[in-house]
Amino acid sequence: MAVAERKTDIGPPDFHQFLAPIIKKNYGKWAYHEIPEPGVMVHVAESGDKLYTVRAGTPRLLSIVTIRAFADLADTYCDGYLRWTSRHNVEFLLTKKENIEPLKADLHKMGFPVGGTGNSISSIVHTQGWVHCHSSATDASGVVKSIMDELYPHFVNMDLPAKLRIAFACCLNMCGAVHCSDISVLGLHRKPPRIDHENLPKLCEIPTLVSSCPTGAIRPATWEGDPSVEVDESQCMFCGNCYTVCPAMQINNAETDGISIWVGGKVSNARHTPMFSKLVIPFIPNNPPRWPEVVEAVVNIVNVYAKHARKHERVGEWIERIGWPQFFKLTGIPFTKYHIDDFKHAGETYMRTTQLRH
């Protein structure tokens, strides 16, 4: 007796059911793609079919009204098919070339720029910030908006040496891709958590709290005869993981929280293996609502990179070619003791050659 196909809600649904008909028809049989203009791509299949993509930037945090407006545009111009990229761009999938310009016009009327393709800056992937996250060291949306207001020309034009990816994470738990982006903005705490000894036993399971610390900095202790914990500041890396499981371990500090800048990472395997970001600016204070110091630092790095890098050269590849001393010289960023990796296992990754470029 044949067993009927089992239906279950366990696991993700088959993604093929969400693909546009032209993609289903030519799945795995695309010959090449081109970028005729910023924000517009065309994929050509072996069959000769053409799929046009119009990419628009979004602020990531979208209202239902905006999502419905995007859905209406998709219904009007591309049979209802659209998708979001990993960096929060929205892409409309069209089969009719004549629909590209009307779609772009409607997007501009709604206030959404078309671009982010080719040698340009894509939308900044970012985390929750002060809007939602309880352990963030800075805001996310506000900083990202301030940065992109200045870098907007690089989104709508393909005028950079190569594609440039900027990421933002509001703390080092890194919900964003700051470990592997060309330029990364990372919020950081600089003080260990403040312990509310009086309420800690009422709010927290002490064994769970102790085990939540990735560096073993939290240890059981007593306070005025009651069970509590203590923090070894020399081992604390200010991640705020303890506050996630115990609200009596307040990590946020308006006076000492701030932002750091990292550069040189990438996920792409083209021309060079993937690379991790490295620290270039250890600390910039929070200065809302426009964070002028952070914006100035990022724009400076982008401008220097755009002026000196070769065609197709990502930020990390450019730095590797000219050497870190030259990078600090060109950008005017001071080299400090904080740039020296003093982690106990760091020696395994040191360059052990005298052939360091200067």
Sequence and secondary structure as in RCSB ss.txt:
>XXXX:A:sequence
MAVAERKTDIGPPDFHQFLAPIIKKNYGKWAYHEIPEPGVMVHVAESGDKLYTVRAGTPRLLSIVTIRAFADLAD
TYCDGYLRWTSRHNVEFLLTKKENIEPLKADLHKMGFPVGGTGNSISSIVHTQGWVHCHSSATDASGVVKSIMDE
LYPHFVNMDLPAKLRIAFACCLNMCGAVHCSDISVLGLHRKPPRIDHENLPKLCEIPTLVSSCPTGAIRPATWEG
DPSVEVDESQCMFCGNCYTVCPAMQINNAETDGISIWVGGKVSNARHTPMFSKLVIPFIPNNPPRWPEVVEAVVN
IVNVYAKHARKHERVGEWIERIGWPQFFKLTGIPFTKYHIDDFKHAGETYMRTTQLRH
>XXXX:A:secstr
         SS   GGGGS HHHHHTTT EEEEEEEETTEEEEEETTS EEEEEEE   SS  HHHHHHHHHHHH
HHSTT EEE TTS EEEEES GGGHHHHHHHHHHHT  B   SSSB   B   GGGT SS SS SHHHHHHHHHH
HHHHHHS  SSS B EEEESSTT SS GGGSSEEEEEE  S  EE TTTHHHH  HHHHHHH TT  EEEEEETT
EEEEEE TTT     HHHHH TTEE   TTT EEEEEE  B   SSS  B  EEEEEEEE  TTT HHHHHHHHH
HHHHHHHH  TT  HHHHHHHH HHHHHHHHT    GGGS   TTGGGGS   S    
